Amino acid sequence: MDNRKVVVGMSGGIDSSVAAFLLKEQGYDVVGVTLKHLPDELSENDGKTCCSLDDITDAKYTCYMLGIPHYTINAVEEFKSEVMEYFVNMYSEGKTPSPCVICDEKVKIRKIVDFADKMGIQYIATGHYSKKSINSLLLWDKENSKDQTYMLYRLDKETIARFLFPLSGYEKAQVREIAKNNGIHTHNKPDSQGICFAPDGYIPFLKKVLGEKIREGNFVDKEGNIIGKHMGYQFYTEGQRRGLGLNLGRAFFVSGIRPETNEVVIGEFEDILVKEIEVIDYKFHYEISELLGKEIIARPRFSSKGLKGNLKMKEGRTVFEFEERTHESSEGQHIVFYLENELVGGGEIRKI
């Protein structure tokens, strides 16, 4: 494989545009690739989210200005089956999905790798703010609020070994300055917000997809007493406080979701605190036995600053015990583990 060529995943945003620019400046022969993964009816979203047809046009124009080739790859069917169906199924099961984590693993990065293999190109790159170690493990840059190692935790070491991370060590403000100073037209483009396939929000999306499967039900307390009506259990997530539509005089939280009875359980903040969770559908870069008994830093959501604890094996199950009880653990979300700053694995949260 040619080790001076690199395939860059181009989203049409500022980060991937600057990533391509920096790699070209470093002497790499850069090839830009954009995935067309949204169905046609969702591709024209008036800039409400990322990955629209306008974003593909921006990626093409950036590549033209940089003097590099650009390819568009169709990934609509894979995205529908691997991400959109997963998203709907998780809410239908009363769980909280992590669509971007799944998309990076099963669609975006996989497609980029497949393209690079077909072209005989060794390296791949994206606009992710990430670092890696010499033994091809991701490193958490705790000083950078844009660090995106959490999103990439499911990638295997062989894929990480092929990654170049040109934005490693940069802050977002610096990236915008590079873009502006070098005539990259996306330099003032806002950061993408929301879920790309649900530009109007996840509730309108679920209403459209699930239709009559959504039924009004009861809010109940942990004793089963009815305390109000909800719009449909699929619209709520564990730990949710806002948007419940209940006027009870003080804050209450969603402490459980019961799809089988169409009930949403409401409780105190104390009721959503957990000490232990089971880790399922996990991917580790070490043998789990090597991590037992060591102080692990866990991030049970992307925004987490990190919580200390230990991995344990209990009755054949992989369990993480937090040092202190936490509300940062919704069933279905992904928890990512670090040994100091080295990403060692992660998986899906299941309540015990």
N, C-alpha and C positions, 0 to 999 in steps of 0.2 A: 504493500500500500504506500501511496505517496505521503510522506510525512511533512510536507510543506503545504499541503492543502488542508482546508478546514471547512466543514459544512456548518453554517450558522443558521439556527432557527430564527427567522425574522417575523415578529408579530406585527410590525408596523408601528410599534411604539418607540420611545426614545432609548430605552435600555438596550434592546437588541440592535438598534441602529448604531449606537456608539460602540457596542461590542464588535460589530463588523468593521467599523472604522478603525478601532484600536488594533485589531488583528491584522488588517491590511497595512497599517503603519509599522507593525512589527515584522513585516515581510512575508506574511502568509498569503497563499493563493486562496482567496475567500470565495465561497459559493453560498449564495443566499437561498434559503428554502422557507416557504410559508405554507402552513397547513390551512386548507379550506375545510373546516370541520363542522361548521354550523349548517344545518339544513337551510335551504333557500329562503323559507318563510321567516327565518330568524336572522339572516345575514344583513338585512337592512334594518338596523335598530337605531338609526339616527344618532349614533355615537353614544348611546346610553351605556354600553359595555364595550369590552374589547372584542376583537376577532370578527368585526363586521367586514363587508366588502370594501368599505373605505380604508380599513386597516390593511387589507391586502394590497390596495392601490398604493398606500403610503410605503409599504415594504418594497414594492416594485420600483417606485420612484427613488427611494433611498439607494437601492442597488444600482440603479442607472446613474445616479450622481456619483457614487463611489467607483463606478466603472467595473462592477462585478456582475457575473451572471445571476439570474434569479429564476427559481422554479416554484410553481404552485402545485401542491400535492393534495389530492382529494382524500379526505379521511372522514367523510360524513357518516358512513355506515358504522365504522368502528367507534366513532364518538357517540352515536345513538345507542349502540348496544353496551358499550363499556362504561359510559359516563351518565348519559341521560336516564337510561333505564335503572342504573344503580341508584341514582339520585332519588327517583320516584319510589323505588322499592324500599330504600332506607326510611324515608318518611312514612311509608305505608306500614313499616314495622315498628314505628314509634321511635326511631333512632335518628341521630344527627349525622348527615353525610359529610364527607370531605371530598367534593368533586374534583378540586384542582390537584390534590395528591394523586388520585386515581388517574386523572387525565395525563399528568406528567409521566406516570409509570406506563400506562397501557396504550396511550395514543401518541402524545406529542413527541416524547423522547424516543419511543420505539420507532416511529415513522422517520425521524431524523437519522437514527442509527441504520435503519433499513436502506434509506437513500444513500448514505455514506458508503455502506457495503457494496451496493450496486455500482457506485461510481469509483470504487477502489480507493476511497479516502479514509485515512486513519482517524483524523481528529473531528470532533464535533464541538459546538459551542452554542450558548444561548445568552440572553441578557440577565440571567440569574445573578444575584449578589451572593456568591458562595466562594469558599476556599476548599482546597483538598490537601491532604498530607502526602508525603512521598510514597506511602503504601496504599494510595488510592482510597482513602477514607475522607469523607467530608468533615470540615472543621467549622465549628460554630464561631462566628465573629461576634462576640457579645457586645462589642462597642458599636456595631453597625445595626441600626434599627431596621434596615432593609434586608438583613441576612435571611436567605431563603433555603438554608439547608433542610429545614423541616419539610418543605415541599418535595424534596428530592430523596427522602430517606429510603424509599423503596427501590432505588436503582442499585443494581449489583456492582461489585467492585470492578468488573471488567468494563462496564459502561463508564463508570467514574474515571477509570484510567485513561479513557479516550477523550475526556472532557478538557477543554481549555476554558478557564473562567476569567475573561479579560476584565470584568468589572470587580474582581477581587480587590479589596482594599479601598474602593472608591465609595464615597457618599453620593446620594442622589443629586445634591446640589452641584457637586463636581461634575457629574455626568451631564447635567443640563448645560453647564458652562462649556464643556468640551464640544457638545453638540452645537451650541450657539456660535462658538469661535471658529467652527469648521464648516459652517453653512449647512448643517443637517436640518432639514425643514421641520422635523418633529420636535425641535428643541423646547418648544413651549406647549407641547401636547400634554393634556392632563393625564394623570395616572388613571388606569382603568379601575372601575369600581363595579362591585356586584358580580353576579353570576352571568357568564356570557350568553347562556341559552335562556336566561330568564331576565330580560332587560327591564321588565316592569316589576320585578320582585318575584320571590319564590311562591308566594301565595296565589297570585293570578296564574302563574305557570301550573301549579298543582291543580287548581280549579279546572283549568282547561284540559289537562291530561286525565285526571281522575274522575271528573264529572260526577255521576250519580253515586260513586263510591264514597264521596264525602257526605257525611250526615251530621246534623246537629247532635250533640251529646251533653253529658253532664260533667261539670267540674265537681270533684268530690274531695273530701279530706281523707287522711289516711285511715280513718275509721269507716269510710264509705258514705258519710253523710253528704247529701247533695247541697252544694253551696252556689250553684249557678249553672248557666248554659254556655257551651262553647260552640264554635263554628264547625268543628271537625277536628279530631285529634291530630290529623296530619299537619295541621298548621302550627303546632307547638313543639318546643324542644325543651329537654331537661335543663333546669337552671334558669329558664326564662322568667323575667319579672315584668317587663313592659308589654303592653298590648294585650293584656288578658281580658280587658273589658269588665273587670270586677271592681265594684266600689265597696271595699271592705274596711276602709278607714286607715289601713296601713299596708305595707308591702308584703306580698306573698309570692311564692316561687313555684314553678312547676317542678315537682319532685318525682313524678312518674307518669308514664303514658301506658294505657292499657288498650291496645288495638282490639283485642277480642271482645271487650265490652264497650268500646268507644268512650272511655272515660279518661279524663285528664286529672291527675292527682295534684292538689295544691297543698303546700306546706310552708313551714317556717324556713328561714335560712339554714338553721341547724339541720333540717331534714335533707338538704342537698349536699351536705359534707360527707366525704368518704375517706376512709383510711387505706383501703385496698381495692384494686381492680384487677380483673383478669385481662391478659393480653392475648388476643386471638389473631389469626391470619397475619402472623408476624414475619418480619424479615430481620435477621441479625447477621452482622458481619464478623462476629466471633461466635464460638461455641457458647451457648448460654451458661454452661458449667463454669466457663472462665470468668463470667461476670457476677456470679453469685457471691454475696458477701462483700462486694465492693460498693463504695458510695457512688450512686448513679444520679445524674441530674436528668429529670424528666420534664418534657414540655407536652402537656396534655391537649394543647391547642396552639395554633400558630403564634398567637399574641402572648403566650406564657413567657415569663422571664426565667423560668426554670425552678423546679421543686426537687428537693433532695429526697432520696429514698433508696430502697434496695429491691433487687429482683430475687424472687424465691420460686421454688417448685413446690406446689402443694397438691398432693393426690393426682399427679400427672398434669397439672395445670400450671401455666406460666403466670405468675402473680407479681404485681408491683405493689410494694407497701410504701406509702408516703411517710416521710418523717413526721409530718403534721397533717391533720385532716384538711381536705381541700374541696372547693366547689368546682374546680377546673377539670371535671371529668364527666362528660356527657357520653352516654352509650352510643357507639357508632363512630365517634370522633377518633382521631389517630393520636397516639402518644409516642413521642420520639425520645430516645435515650442517648445520653452523652456520658462518656467517661472523661472527666475534665471537659475539654472542648471537642473531643473526637466523637463523631456520631457513630454509635455502635449498633443501632437497630431501632426497631419500633414495631407497632402493630395497632390493631383496632381495639378500642376499649369495650369490655363487657363488664357490666356491674355484677358484683358478687352478692 
